[in-house]
Amino acid sequence: MAINAKLEMRQTQSLVMTPQLQQAIKLLQLSNIELSTFVEGELECNPLLEWAESDGPVSPLAEDREAEGADAKGDGAAESREGDSWVDLESGGDGTRTEDLDADPKDTFPDPEDFVPGAVTDSGWTGLAQAGPSRSEDGTNLEAYVAEEKTLRLYLSEQLSLAFYDPAKRMIGRHIIDLTDEAGYLRGDLASLATQLGAPLDLVEETLREMQNFDPCGVFARDLRECLTLQLKEQDRCDPAMAAFIENLHLLATHDFVALRRATGVSDEDLADMVAELKRLNPKPGLEFGATPAQPIVPDVLLRALPDGSYHVELNSDTLPRVLVNQTYYAKVTKSPLAKDDKSYIVDCLQTANWLVKSLDQRARTILKVSQEIVRQQDAFFTYGVRHLRPLNLKTVADAISMHESTVSRVTANKYMATNRGLFELKYFFTSAIAATGEGDFHSSEAVRHRIREMIDAEPAEDVLSDDKVVERLKADGIDIARRTVAKYREALGIPSSVQRRRQKRIALAASA
């Protein structure tokens, strides 16, 4: 068979992932905080983008798109944008806006040279005889009495400068402080630190031992046992019995006091005293200086129950960045002659700005559409509770709204819905299905986990439910589930085994008696 070269023309269709399409897909899975950060970055580098200012909430899903006419005194360029209407403010002869100002178009701030101590100017400013920090009427600097919040790192650094005079140990100590978390634990490997600094490992370990005497007691520990041991040594209470007690903390966690008493070789009374003494120690000494404040979750979708029993789904307008394309500035810039590179730049900025506004609008529409379908599928959950949560997967929602599963997955990532039953992540409503024992409907795995927790919470101390008994009760309720699945759900819920629960309940009863 002869091999020869020839030219052919073929017509095919393929999906091309342009940079803008990739960016639009990325916008779908961003949280509200990440989206605001992205939009702020675009506003910094694009002169045609501006924040939309409005007294009331502005919906990004407005169907009516109005085009503003050309300015009578301007260049006659058409002004249009996606979303809110653009308000054009007439400019004065010197290029300053006058209609939207509360003051006269003059210097609101007087010249510093014209300041007279104690005098009051026409604009209401008092002569700043005491320039600098704010002072009270008697001349006292109030800011001098505001205490600076001391962090753990700053507190340890102050002790480091007083504890070591050797520059090498100070350098090692600074790196050890950098490897310490907010709870006071050392989260780094000393061998890696020694390699990084080119210092002997013995010197690094010696520095660490000396720094473990810093305040608060227990800081720079590498695990819980070492943290508690450092505090007990500070109190001169680390005798052999207490050391054995610390080494067998796992027995205390399981409430196996028989094995713990055997490991320490003490009586029941002494063991109770050791447990009480251990409870007085601080397992996280670094938290005395405060921790990083938790960022509250702001819902992306709001759900409101209507009087007729239905539900109204709307987007949280506070989390939606609202931006405008400044067509007025674009028309003003392009009216004057521009170099080829400048004209290309301003055209690219206009295209990017229009794309961003359109992408934000499309993102909001997609989130609303997916949320409405989730509420329609899980209406029984919002009405009756978690027991009535239905099995749901991405394909069911995607087919109902004519979208791809990957799109639904990106939309539900890092998005939250505020409902009448609390704040839930959108992915919470997607659960696997567990078969029924008869001809009944499938059960949601989340609903089954909820039933397991209810059973165990209601169990009496004299009749603790084993996993086999839980399986029997669930099958009596029409849920076909295996014992290993019950054990997996129980461990995921953080519920101890029946043996540990029985031991805990007996100890609680003995303590109450």
N, C-alpha and C positions, 0 to 999 in steps of 0.2 A: 504494500500500500504506500503510495507516494505521499510525502508530506510537503505541502506547499503553503505559502503565506497568501492571504487574501483579506480584503477589507469588507466588513459587514456593518450594517446600521441596525441597531436594535432599540426598541422603545420599551422602557421599563418604568415602573413606579416604585419609589422607595421613600421612606421617611428620613428626612435629613434633620439631624438635631443641630439647629443653629444655636449660636450662643444665647440669643434672646429666648429661644424655646427652653434651653437648659436652665436659664435663670428663672423663667416662669415656673418650671417644675420645682425648682428649689424653693421658691416663695411659698408653695403650697404647704410644705412641711415645716416651715419656720413657726416658732411660737410668737406670741404677741410682742414679747420683749425683744426677741431676735429680729422680728420684722421692723420694729421701731428703730433699732440700731442700724439696720440696713438702709432704711429710708433716710435717716439722718446723714449717713455717709453719701448717699446720692445727692442730697441737698447741698452738701458741702462742695461737691465737684461739678454740679450742674447749675449754671446761673439762671436757667429758665424755670427751675422748680422753686416753689414756695409753699409754705404751710398754708392750708386753708383755715382762715380765721372765721369763726361763726359763734354767735351767742348761744345757739341751741344745737342739739345733735343733728348731724348731717348724715343722711343715709347714702352709702356708696352705691345703692341699688336703685337710684332714681331712674325711672324709665324716660322721663321727659328731658331731653337734651336741648337746651336753648342756646342759640348763637347770638352773641351781643353784636350790635351794629358798630360801625366805625365811629371813632371819636370825631366830633364836629371840628375840633381844633387840631386834630392830629393828622396822620398821614393817610387815613381812610382804610387802613388794613382791617380785615375782618378778624374779630376776636371770638374764639370758640374754645371750649375745653370740655373734658368729660367730667360730669359730676356737678358741682356747685357753680352758680353763675358768677362770673368775674365782674367785680365792681371796679370801674375805672374812675380814678380820682383825678380831677383837673389839677394841672400843675401851674404854679405861679410863673411869673416871668423869669425868675431866677432858677427855675427848675425844682423848687421846693414845693411840696404839697401843702395846701392851705386849708382845704375843706374839712380834713379829718383831724385837725390839730385843735387841742383845747386851749392853746395859748397863742399869742400874737406871733407872727413870723419874725421873731427877733431872738437874740441870745437870751435863753431862759436862765442860764447860769452866768452870773456876773464875772467880770474879769477879776482874777485874784489880786491884781494891783489896786483895785478899787475897794477892797475890803477894809472896813473900819471896825476895829474891835468893839463889839457890843451894838453896832448899828444894824438897823433893819432896812434892807433894800426894798425896791418896789415889788420885786418878785417874791418877797416874803423870806428871803435868806438872811440869816444873821451872820454878821462878820465873824469869821472863824479866828478868834484870838487864840483859841486852844486847838490848833490843827493837830490831826493825828487821831488816836483812839477816842471813842466817845467818853465824855466825862459827865459827871452829875453836876448839880447846881453849885455845890461847894468845891468843884474842881477836882474831885477824886476820880481817878481812872478806874472805871468799873470793870473793864476787861482784865485788869491786873489780878482780880480776885476770882476769875473763872479758872477752875482747876482743869488741867489737861487730862483727858482720859488715858490712864496708863495701861498699856497692853502687856501681855506676857513677854513678848520679845523685847520690848523696851526695858522691862523690869529685870530680865535675865542679863541683858547687855550691860546694865548699870552694875550688877554684881560681878560680871566678867572683868570689867575694867579695874575693879578693886581686888579681885582674887588672884590675878596673874600679873607678874611683871615680865615674864618671858614672852617675847614677841611671837615665838613659835606656838606656844600654848594659847596665846590670845587669838592667833589666826585659826587654830584648830577649834577653839571654843566658839568663834563666830560662825563657823560652818556647822558645828553641832547645833547651835541655836536655830540656824536656818532649816535644819532637818527635823525640828521639833514641831509637832502639830499643836493645835489650840488646846487640846486636853493635857498637854505636857509630856506626851510620849515621844520618844525618839524613833522616827520612821525612816531610818537609813541604815546602811551596812557600814560598819567601821572599817572593814577591809577595803571596801570601795573608796571610802573617804581617805584612807591612808594612801591608796594608790593615786587618787586625784591630787592630793596635796604633796605627794612625794615625801611623806613623813613616815617614820617607823610606826608599825602597828602598836608597839608597846607604849609609845608616847601618846598616841591617840587614846588608848584604853586608860592610861594614867590620867589624862586630862578629863576624860568622861567620869572617872571615879571621883575626882575632886569636884567636878561640877554637879554631881549628884547630891552634894551637900548644900546646894543652893536652896533658897526659899522660892516657892513653896515646897515643903517636904514631899518627896516622891517624884519630883520632876526629873526628866531625862531617863525615865525607866523605859525598858524595851518591851515589857509586857505587864500584865496585871500582877503577877506574882512578884516581880521585882519592885513594882510600885508599892505594894503593900509591905514588902520586906523592908524597904528603905524607911517607911514611916514607923514600922515597929522598932527598927534599930534606933531611930531618933528618940523613941520613948523608952529605950532599954528594955524591950519586952520580947525580943527575938530569941527566946530560949529554944532548946531542942524540940519541945512539944509543940510550940507555936510554929516553928519551922516546918515540922512534919504536917501540921495543919494547913499551912500555906501550900505545901507541895501536893496536897490532896483536895484542892478546891473543887475539882470535878465531882467529888463525893458530896460536897455541900450543895452543889447545884442540883443534884438529883435527890437531895434530902436522905441520903443513905447514912444515917447517923451511927448505925451499928458498925459498918465498915470504917467510918471516920473515927469512932472511938477506939477501934482496934488498931488503926494506923497510928494514932497519937499516944495511945497508952494512958489515957486519963479517964476520970470518972464522968458520969453524966452531968454532975454539977459543974465540974471544971470545963467540960465541953460547952455547956450553955454559956459560961462566962467568956470563953474564947470566941464564940459566935457573936455575943454582944459586943465584945471589944473590936471585932473585925468590922461590925456595922458602923462603928464610930470613925473608921478611917475613910479617907477620901479617895475613891478609885480614879478620879479625874482631877488632879490638883490644879491643872492649868485653867480650868473653867472658872476659877475664882476671879479671874480678870476679864470675864465676859467672853462671849463667843460671837462669831459672825452672825448678824441678825438674819433671820430667815426671811426670804423674799416671799411675800404672800402671793398666792395664785389668783390671777385675775381671769374670770371666765371669758371665753370668746363668744359663747352662745348663751342666751337667756331664754328660759322656758317659763311660761306663765299659764296657769290654769284659768280657763274661761268659765263663766257661770253655767254654760250648757254642757259642761263635762269634757269639752275638747281642750286642746292645748295650742297656745300661740308661741311660735318659735321666732326669735329675732336675734340679730347680731348685736353684740355689745359695742355700741358706737365709740365708747371710750378707748377701746383697744385697736380701733381701725385708724391707721395713719391717713390723714386727708391732705392731699397735695394738689397744687394747681400748676398749670402750665401758663407762664406769663407771656401771653401772645403779644401784649403791648410792648414789652421790652424786646421781644424778637423782631417785631415790625420796626421799632425805632433803630435797632442795630443794623438790620439789613437794608434800611433806606439809604444809609451812607455807603460810599464805596469801600469795599473790603478787599483785602488780599485773598488770594486763592486758598491759602491754608486757614485763614480766619473764617472765610465763608464756609469751608468744609467743616470746621469745628462747630460753628453755630448751628449748622444743619444737623450734624450728628447729635448735638445736645437736644435739639427739638425732637428728633426721632426717639431718643432715649427717654425724654420726658413723657412724650405721648405713650410710649410703650409701657412705662412704669404706671401711669394712671390707669391705662387699660388693664394691665396685669393685676393691679390691686383690686379693681372692680370685679374682674373675673374670679379672683381668689375669694372675694367675699361672697359672690354668687354661688360658687362651688361649695363653700363651707355651709352656707345656709341650706342648700339643696340636700347635702348629705345629712345634715342635722335633722331636717324635716322628715326624711325617710327613716332615720333611726327612731325618732319619736313615734312615727306611725307604726313601726314594727314592734316597739317596746311600750306601747300605751298601757298594757296591763301592769307593767312595773311601776309606772308613775302613778297609777290609780290604786293598786293593792299592795305593792311592796316587792322586795327582792325575791320572795317565794314564786312570783309569777314572771320572773325574767325568762324570756324565751331564748332558745339557741339561735345564734345569728352569726353569719360569716360575711366576709367582704363581698363574695360573689353575689349573694342575695341582694345587698344594697346596690352594688354596681349594676346588676341587671335591671333593677327597678328604676334607676335614674339614667340608664343608658350611658354609663361611664365604664372605664376600665378599672379592674381591681386595684392596680397600682396607684391610680389616682385617688381612690377611696382610702387606701392605706396611708398615702401622704397627707390627705386632708385630716384624718383622725389622729395623726401623730402630734403630740404636744398641744392638743386643743382640749379645752374643758368646757363643760356645760353646767350652768347653775340651774338646778331643778327644785321642785318642791320637796324632794327627798335628800337634798344635799348637793355638793359639788362633785362631779364625776368627770373623769377623763373619757373622751369619746370612745376610746378602745375598750373601756369597761363593759360596754354594751355588746361586745362581740365575744361570745363564749361558745365553747364546744358543746356538743349534744351527747346526752347519756340516754340509752335506750330505756323504754318502759318495759315492765314485766309482761303486760298483756298487749292489747291492741291500742293502748293509749298513746298520747303524743310524747315526743322526746322531751327530756328535761335539761335545763341549762346547768352546766357544771358549777356556775357561781351560785345558783339557787340550791344545789345539792350541798355545797360547802356551807352555805348559810344554815341549812337544816342540821348538818353535823354539829356546828357550833351551838345551835339552840339545844340539841339533845344533851351535849356534854355540859353546858352551863346549868341545865336543869337536873342533872343526875344527883342523887343523894349520896352522902358519904359512905353509907353502908352498902350501896349497890352501884359501884362505879362501872360504867359501860366499857366493855372491851370492844375492839374493832369488829369482832364477830357479831356481837350484839347490835352494834350500829348497822351492820349489813342486814341483819334480820329485820330491824325496824324500818330501814329504807325500802327493803323489798316488800314489806307489808303496806307501805305507802305507794307502791307501784313503781319503784325505781330499781332497775336492774344494774347492780354495781358490784364490782369485785372487792375483796378484802384489801388487796394491795392498793387499789385506788382510794379506798377510805383512809388507809395509812398515809398515802401520799398527800391527800387533802388535809389531814390532821396535822402533819408536819409543816405544810405550807402555812397553816393558820397559827403555827407556834404553840400548839396544844401538846403537852407531854403525853406519854403513854399512860395506859390505865394503871400500871404498877406505880408510876411516879405520882399520878393524881391521887391514888388511894393513900399513899404515904403522906402526901401533903395535907389531905383532908383529916387524917388521923392526928397529925401534929397540930393542926388548927383546932380540932375538937379538944385535944388535951390542953392546949394553951388557954382556951376559953373556959374550960372547967377549973 
